[in-house]
Amino acid sequence: MIHSPTIVTALFDIGRDKWKSFNVSYFTYLSWMINTLSLKCNKVVYTEKKFYDEVLKIVKLFDPDLSQTKIILMSVESLSCFVKYNNRLEALLESIEFKNKILFDVPEMTQPLYNVVMFNKLDFIKDSLEKEYFQTDLFIWMDAGGIRDNTINYRNNVWPNLERLNFFTNSKKVTFFSHQKDFHINNNEEHILSQVRYIQGTCILCPSTQLNKLHKSFNETIEESLDNKYIGSDEKIFDITYQKNKINYNIITCDWREYYDMFK
C-alpha cells in the first residue's frame, strides 16, 4: 500500500524561448507550473536561480509556510545528466553521421540541453529520496507543464487520491502512462529515430523501493544509445527500458495528461 506520495518537478532554462521551432516561453511554463504547485500535497521543486523568486512567490500562494514544498536550487551544469552526457550529446548531435540519420527537426535530436534536463528526471527523484525532504513511499514525477487546465480545477485539491492510487497501481512496480496497453519494439535505433512514442514522460509513478533499479536501467539504455550513435526523447528511452523487463512495470493506458483526473 502507498501511504505518502511526493510530487517532484523541475524548471530550467535551456533556451527554449529562443528556438526557431518548438519554442515555448518560460512565462508559459510558469503559468502551467502554478497548477502543480497549487495542489495540496508534498512537492519538491528543482529550479535555477533565475526562476527562484517567481517559483517561491507561486508556492507561497498555496503553501505559505512551505510545510509541503521544498525548492531546491541547482544550475543546469550541476545536473548529473549534464556531467554524464552533455559533451557526448553535443558531439553526437553535431556529427554529420547523426545528421544524415535523422528525418525530424525535433528538440531531442537537435538540442543537447533538452535531453540533459529530460534525462535528469530520475536523478531529481533520486536526490529527493537520498535527501529525505519528505517521508515518502511513492515519487510522482510531473513535468512543469504536466497539467494545463485552469488553476481553479487544481487549487488546494488533495492529490493523488490514495484510495484510487492503490486501486490502480502496484506499490512494488513503477507505473507508466502509455498510449497503448502494450507494445513491442523490433529495432531500437529505428524506434528512437522515429516519432513513435508509447510511454508518456510527463508523469511517472515510482515507488521509492524501485527507484534505483529504474534509474540504473534507464541510464544503461541512454549509454547503449549513445554508444551506438543515436539518441531520442526520454519517452523512447523509457519505451526501450520498459521492453527490457516488462514484468517490473505497470502500464496504465491513457491519452496525454489524463492521469490527473484518474487519481483525483
N, C-alpha and C positions, 0 to 999 in steps of 0.2 A: 504493500500500500504506500502511496505517496502522501506525505503529510505537509511538506513545507517547500513549495516551489519558489524559485527566484528567476526573474527575467534578467537577461544580460543583453545589452545593446551597445552600439558604438557609433560615433560620428567623427570622421577625419577628413581633412581637406586633401583630395587627390587631384585637384584642378578640374573637377568635372564641370564647373560652371563656365569653363573656357574651352571645352571640347567643341569641335566642329559638328559632331553628331552625338546623339545620346547625352546631350548636356542637360544638367539639372542644376538649378541654383541651390545654394545652401539655405536660403530663406525657405525654399520649398521643403527641404529635408527637415528643417527645424519645425515647420508647421505640421508635418506628418508626425514627427517625434513627440510632439505635445500629446498625441493620443496615447502612446505607450506610457509616457511619464505621468499621465493623469490617472492611470489605473491604481487601485488600492491593493498593492502587493509589494513584496520585496523586489528591488531593482538595483542592478549595478550598471552604471553608465561609464563607458570608456570614451574619452574625448581628448582633444588637444587644447592648448592654452587659448587659442583664438576663439573657441566656442564656449569656453568655461562659463563666462559671465552670463551668457544667454541661456545656457542649459541650467545653471543654478537658478536663474530667475524663474524659469518654467517649473522646475522641481518645487520651488517654494510656494507656488500657487496651490499645489496639491499635497505637499508634504512639508509643511513649514519648519518642522524641527529636524528634518532629514532622518527621521527614525526608520524609514523604509527605503531610503535611497542612498547609495554610495556613488560619488562621482570620482572617477579615477583618471588623473591626468597622465598622458603619455604623448610622446612625439611619434610621428609615423616611423622615423628612423630607429626608434627603440623597439618597435614591434618585432616579435620573434620571427614572423614570416618575412619581414624586411631583411633582417640579418641573414636568414637562411636562404632566401630565394630571390631577392631583388636583383642582384648582379646577374644571376643566371637568367632571370626573366627578361631583363633588358637585352642581354646578348642574344637570346633566342628570338625575341620579337623583332629585333633589328636585323636578323640574319636573312640573307637572300633565300636560303633554303626554306626557312619557315614562311616567308612572304610568298613564295611560289606555291606553298601548300594551301594557303587559306583562301576561302571563297567569300568570306564575310568581313566587312569592316565594322567589327564589334569591339567593345572595350576589352574583353578578356583576351583578344588577340592583337591588340594594339597599345594597350595602356598597362604597363607593368605594375604601377601603384594600385590600380583597380584590383588586380589579382592579389597583391600583397594584403590588402585590407580584407578582401573576401575570404582568402585562405586563412586569415588570422582568427576567424570566429571561434574555433575550438580553443585557441590559445587564450582568448579573452575569458572563456569559461574556465579554462584550466587555472588561470590566475585567480579567478573568483573562488574556486574550490580550495586552492592552496592557501589563500589569504584568509579564508573563512569570514568573509564580510557578513554573511548570514549563515545560520544553521540551516542547511539545505539538503534535501534528498533528490531534488529534480531541478535541473537547469533548463530554462526555456530561452533559446536564442531567438531574438526578434530583431530583424533589420530595422534601421532607423525609419524606413518607410514601410514597415510591416503592416500597419493598419492605417487606412486613409480616409475613412468617412469623417463626418463632422464630430468634433471632440465631445459634443453633448452625448453621443452614443457610448462613450467610454468613461467619462469623468467620474472618478470615485467609485467605479464599479470594482467589486472584488473579483479578481480574475487570476487564474482559472478557477472554475467551479471544481472543487476536489472530488465531488461525487461523480461528475461526468468524466473528469480526468482519469479516475481509477477504473471507470467502466470501459472506456475506450482504449486505454493504454496498458502496457505491461511494465511494472516497476523494475523489471530485470532486463528490459530491452530499450534501445534507442528507438524513438518513434520519428519517422519521416512522413512528410506530407507529399503525396505524389499525384501526378496527373493520371497515372494508371495503377491498377491494383498490383500488377507485377509486370516485369519486362525482362528482356534478355538482350545483351549487347554482344554481337558477334565479333566486332573488331573495335578495340579500344581507340585506336587512332582515328578511325573514321567517325566514331561517335563523338569524340572530343572536338573534332574539327567541324562537326555538323552544327546545326542549330536545334537539334532534337535534345530535349532535356525532360527528365521524368521527375526526379526529386526536386522539391522547391527549397532553395537555400534560404528563403526569407524567415522560416521558422523551423526549429528543430527542438525536440524534447529529449533531453539526455539525462538519465539517472546518474547521480554522482558516482555510483559504483561502476558505471560503464564508460565513463569519460576517457580514461587513459587508454583503454582498448580502442575506442573510436579514434582518438587523437593519433595514435600510433599508425593505425591502418590508413587513415586519411592522408597523413604525411608520407607514408610509403607510396601511395598512389600518385601524389604530386611528384615524388622523386622518380618514379618509374616513367612518368610522362616527360619530365624534363630530360631524363637520360635518353629517351627515345626521340627527342627533338620535336615535341608537340605539346600544346597546352590549351586549355579551355577554361570555362567558368567553373566556379566551386561546385555548382549543381551537377556538372558532368563528372567532376572528381568524386562527388558523393554517389552518383549513379554507379560508377565502377567499384567504389569501395563497398557499396551495398551488395553488388553482384558477387564479390569475393566470398562472402559468407552470409547468405540471406537469413539464415536461422537466428542471427544476432539482432535482427531488426524487426520492428513492427511498422507496417505501412498503412496509412490512412489515405484513402483516395478523396481528392477534392480539387477544386479549381483554385486559382490564385487568391490568397488572403481570406479564405473561408474558415480558417482554423479558429479565429476569434469567436465567431458565432457558435462553433461546435462546443466550446468549453465555457460559455458564459453562464 
